[in-house]
């Protein structure tokens, strides 16, 4: 499993960005996937998760209603559409794969087994 996150950048409040997480390795499509973020001086926090089938999703409270996670199983790619961005969304965003999640969408970073390198998102007011 080799996860590569991309799509970050510097935007204004209210703008949108779409992050992409591609797996260039051999991650089974049965892995649940998640996005996390870490702002300077803060703990890494759960942003969104999606089941291996793409049917079930979960979101952290700060992003519910603004962010949408999706996946393209054929391309082994996961997306995070971020709308109505706020300065407090500024962070490094990481994608991760959970090989043992099964029917459960985990929200703890300790439950994820593989991580991408992170992509910076900066939102200015």
C-alpha positions in Angstrom: 0.0 0.0 0.0 1.4 3.3 -1.0 -0.9 6.2 -0.5 -0.3 9.6 -2.1 -2.3 12.6 -1.1 -2.6 15.6 -3.4 -4.8 18.6 -4.1 -4.0 20.9 -1.2 -3.3 24.6 -1.7 -4.0 28.1 -0.4 -7.5 29.4 -0.8 -9.8 32.1 0.7 -12.7 31.6 3.1 -15.7 30.1 1.3 -13.6 28.5 -1.4 -13.5 24.8 -2.3 -10.8 22.2 -2.8 -10.8 18.6 -3.7 -8.1 16.3 -2.2 -7.2 13.1 -3.9 -5.6 10.0 -2.3 -4.2 7.5 -4.8 -2.9 4.1 -3.9 0.0 3.1 -6.2 0.4 -0.2 -4.3 -1.9 -3.2 -4.0 -4.4 -2.2 -1.4 -7.4 -4.4 -1.6 -10.6 -2.7 -2.3 -11.9 -4.2 1.0 -9.9 -1.5 3.0 -11.9 1.3 4.6 -10.3 4.7 4.0 -10.1 7.8 6.0 -9.0 11.4 5.9 -7.4 13.0 9.0 -5.9 16.5 9.5 -3.4 18.0 11.8 -3.1 21.7 12.5 0.1 23.2 14.1 0.1 22.5 17.8 -2.9 20.3 17.7 -3.7 16.6 17.7 -4.4 14.8 14.5 -8.2 14.6 14.1 -10.6 12.5 12.1 -12.1 14.3 9.2 -14.0 11.6 7.2 -14.1 7.9 6.5 -15.6 5.7 3.8 -16.3 2.0 3.8 -14.7 -0.3 1.3 -17.9 -0.4 -0.6 -18.3 3.3 -0.7 -21.8 3.0 0.8 -21.1 4.1 4.3 -19.5 7.4 5.3 -18.7 9.2 8.5 -17.6 12.8 9.2 -16.1 14.7 12.0 -18.3 17.3 13.6 -16.4 20.3 12.4 -16.8 19.3 8.7 -20.2 17.7 8.6 -22.3 19.3 5.9 -19.3 20.9 4.2 -17.0 18.0 3.2 -17.8 14.9 1.2 -15.8 11.8 1.0 -16.0 9.4 -2.0 -14.1 6.7 -3.7 -13.5 5.2 -7.1 -12.8 1.6 -6.5 -11.7 1.0 -10.1 -9.0 3.6 -9.7 -8.2 2.8 -6.1 -8.7 6.5 -5.4 -10.4 8.3 -2.5 -11.5 12.0 -2.8 -12.3 14.6 -0.2 -14.4 17.4 -1.6 -14.1 20.4 0.8 -16.6 23.2 0.4 -17.2 26.4 2.3 -13.7 26.3 3.7 -12.9 28.2 6.8 -9.6 29.4 8.3 -9.9 26.7 11.0 -9.7 24.1 8.3 -6.1 25.0 7.8 -4.0 21.9 8.4 -2.0 19.1 6.8 -4.4 16.5 5.5 -3.6 12.9 5.5 -5.3 9.9 3.9 -5.1 6.5 5.6 -6.2 2.9 5.0 -7.8 0.6 7.6 -7.3 -3.0 6.7 -9.3 -4.3 9.7 -12.2 -2.0 9.7 -14.7 -4.3 8.1 -18.2 -3.0 8.8 -16.9 -0.4 11.3 -15.7 3.0 10.2 -13.0 3.8 12.7 -12.3 7.4 13.8 -9.1 6.8 15.7 -5.8 7.2 13.9 -4.6 4.2 15.8 -7.0 2.0 13.9 -5.5 2.9 10.5 -2.6 1.0 9.2 -1.2 2.9 6.2 -0.7 6.6 5.7 0.0 9.0 2.9 2.5 11.8 3.2 0.0 14.6 3.7 -1.0 17.7 1.7 -1.2 21.2 3.1 -4.4 23.2 3.1 -4.3 26.8 4.0 -7.5 28.9 4.2 -7.1 32.6 4.7 -9.8 35.1 5.8 
